Amino acid sequence: MYRLVIALAIFAVSSALAAPVLSIDPGVTRVSKFQTFELAVDISSVTDLYSYQLDIAFDPDVLQASAVTEGPFLRSGGPTLFTPFMIDNAGGTITFIGGLLLGMVPGVSGSGSLAVLNFTSTTYGTSPIVISEILLNDSGGNPIVPADPVNGIVNVIPEPATVWLMGAGVSALLLRYRRLSALKRR
């Protein structure tokens, strides 16, 4: 009986002390060339989040970033200041994405979206979306140590209609080649 109580207590304490996780949502995204789309930077299992800052890296040969907007999670705790950020499409980075609650208010707990990233795909290929330089603080100014981030992947693929048209074109060329070859043999 005592072992069961101790095991349940250890489980409850370890669950309460679980490190928050930052992730890209959706984790794997498929888009077509020249498509504009959004990805969210989500946080889960955080307690007393008062401020945050992070950077994002991506492949600039495949994607171009256009904007970053504040997600609703931190705002659920009161007025916020969403800090300026810098987009470097040549280097493939978005730096200094951050926010903080204003005033003497408790931090926010739970899960939700911190920021929304807007991208446009420029060519076919795959781009990782990497979260780095993470700083999280509670309402007392103490650091919150997150778990390793869950990065995302964007696959830029041809649209099905494009693939079908390419296949139809290749088939037509092969048929024409066969007909010409048959005429030359006669």
C-alpha positions in Angstrom: 0.0 0.0 0.0 2.8 2.4 0.9 4.6 1.7 -2.3 1.5 2.6 -4.3 1.2 5.9 -2.4 4.9 6.7 -2.9 4.7 5.8 -6.6 1.7 8.1 -7.1 3.4 10.9 -5.2 6.5 10.6 -7.3 4.4 10.6 -10.5 2.4 13.7 -9.4 5.6 15.6 -8.5 7.4 14.6 -11.8 4.3 15.6 -13.8 4.1 18.9 -12.0 7.8 19.5 -12.7 7.7 18.6 -16.4 9.6 21.1 -18.5 7.5 23.2 -20.9 8.0 22.4 -24.6 8.1 24.8 -27.5 7.0 23.4 -30.8 6.2 24.4 -34.4 2.6 23.7 -35.3 1.9 22.0 -37.6 5.1 20.0 -37.2 5.2 18.9 -40.8 3.7 21.2 -43.5 3.2 20.5 -47.2 2.7 23.6 -49.4 3.0 24.3 -53.1 5.4 26.7 -54.8 4.7 30.4 -54.2 2.1 29.6 -51.5 1.8 31.9 -48.5 1.1 30.0 -45.2 1.3 30.3 -41.4 3.1 28.3 -38.7 2.5 28.8 -35.0 5.2 28.7 -32.2 3.3 26.8 -29.4 4.2 26.3 -25.8 2.8 23.5 -23.7 2.9 22.6 -20.0 4.3 25.9 -18.8 3.7 27.4 -15.4 3.7 31.1 -14.6 5.1 32.3 -18.0 5.6 36.1 -17.8 8.0 36.7 -20.7 9.8 34.9 -23.5 12.2 35.4 -26.3 13.3 33.1 -29.1 14.8 32.9 -32.6 13.7 30.9 -35.7 15.9 29.6 -38.5 14.7 28.4 -41.9 16.2 27.6 -45.4 16.1 30.9 -47.3 16.5 29.1 -50.6 13.1 27.5 -50.0 11.1 30.0 -47.9 10.9 33.7 -47.3 9.5 35.1 -44.0 7.1 38.0 -44.3 5.7 38.7 -40.8 5.4 37.6 -37.2 2.3 38.3 -35.1 1.6 37.7 -31.5 -0.2 34.6 -30.5 -3.1 34.6 -28.0 -1.5 32.6 -25.2 0.5 35.3 -23.3 -2.3 37.9 -23.9 -4.7 35.7 -22.0 -2.9 36.9 -18.8 -3.4 40.6 -19.5 -1.9 43.4 -21.6 1.4 42.5 -23.3 4.3 44.1 -25.1 5.2 42.1 -28.2 8.8 43.0 -28.8 10.2 43.9 -32.2 11.7 41.2 -34.3 14.1 41.1 -37.2 13.6 39.1 -40.4 16.7 38.2 -42.4 15.6 36.4 -45.5 19.1 36.3 -46.9 20.3 34.5 -43.8 17.2 32.6 -43.1 16.5 33.9 -39.6 13.8 35.6 -37.5 15.4 37.0 -34.4 14.2 38.6 -31.2 10.7 37.3 -31.2 9.4 38.0 -27.8 6.7 39.1 -25.5 6.0 40.1 -21.9 3.1 40.8 -19.7 2.7 44.3 -18.5 2.2 45.2 -14.8 2.2 43.2 -11.6 0.2 40.3 -12.8 0.8 36.5 -12.4 2.3 34.6 -15.3 0.2 32.4 -17.6 0.0 28.7 -17.2 -1.0 25.9 -19.6 -0.5 25.6 -23.3 -1.1 27.8 -26.4 0.4 29.8 -29.2 3.1 32.4 -28.5 3.6 33.7 -32.1 2.4 33.1 -35.6 5.0 33.1 -38.4 4.1 34.0 -42.0 6.1 32.5 -44.9 5.9 32.2 -48.7 7.5 29.2 -50.4 9.8 30.2 -53.3 11.0 26.9 -54.8 10.6 23.1 -54.4 12.5 21.6 -51.5 12.5 21.0 -47.8 13.1 23.6 -45.1 13.6 22.9 -41.4 12.0 25.4 -39.0 14.3 25.5 -36.0 13.6 27.2 -32.7 16.7 28.4 -30.8 17.9 31.0 -28.3 14.9 30.3 -26.0 14.5 32.5 -22.9 11.5 32.0 -20.7 10.9 33.8 -17.4 8.3 33.5 -14.6 6.6 36.4 -12.9 9.4 36.6 -10.3 12.0 37.1 -13.1 13.3 33.6 -12.6 14.3 31.5 -15.7 12.0 28.7 -16.7 14.1 25.9 -18.3 12.3 24.4 -21.3 12.7 20.9 -22.7 14.3 20.6 -26.1 12.2 22.3 -28.7 10.2 20.3 -31.3 11.2 21.8 -34.6 9.2 21.7 -37.8 9.6 20.9 -41.4 8.1 22.5 -44.5 8.0 20.5 -47.7 7.4 22.5 -50.9 5.9 20.1 -53.4 4.3 20.4 -56.8 0.6 20.6 -56.9 -1.1 17.3 -58.1 -2.4 19.1 -61.2 1.1 20.2 -62.1 2.4 16.6 -61.7 -0.5 15.3 -63.8 0.1 17.9 -66.5 3.9 17.1 -66.5 3.0 13.3 -66.8 0.6 14.0 -69.7 3.2 16.1 -71.5 5.8 13.4 -71.2 3.4 10.8 -72.3 2.4 12.9 -75.4 6.1 13.4 -76.2 6.8 9.6 -76.0 3.8 8.8 -78.1 4.9 11.3 -80.8 8.5 9.9 -80.6 7.1 6.3 -81.2 5.0 7.5 -84.1 7.9 9.2 -85.7 10.2 6.2 -85.2 7.5 3.9 -86.7 7.3 6.2 -89.8 11.1 6.3 -90.3 11.2 2.5 -90.2 8.8 2.2 -93.1 
